[in-house]
């Protein structure tokens, strides 16, 4: 009986340590992935000439600048609302009207700095916490995945904008 208790306790401790290690690994890789996404997004942003920041393929689509600002505002919103728990979105409402290349890029850089800080300071124990989200309850780990998916979606659109203007996009930078 004594051996069974020791074995059971050892299994519980191992599972707990394994889960903590996996959660820490997830956060470390999410941070690295976000750093690379920042670099790739900024490469895309810098390739588009300043005079093309107002370009949009059709009247019902966002401009190139609008894509970058939307991506940035969403990144700021998700990280401030769900990872920093009621932090302040680094992208202000006034930022959303910018259309000058340098000003837009500054907003993009600011939002990525904020989101990276949110990931860096987020404790792994909170990954399973459930939050209220407009699409239904989500765990904070899902919010982190959503941050990546959303920026990838809009960056993909911006790559098409580059190609429509005869500009070859930068080589893909993955994980």
Buried (B, 14 or more C-beta within 10 A) or exposed (E): EEEEEEEEEEEEEEEEEEBEEEBBEBBEEBBEBBBEBBEBBBBBBEBBEEEBBEBBBEEEBBBBBBBBBBBBBBBBBBBBBBBBEEBEBBBEEEBBEBBEBEBBBBBBBBBBEBBBBBBEEBEBEBBEBEBEBEEEEBBBBBBBBBBBEBBBEBBEBBBEBBEEBEBEBBEEEEE
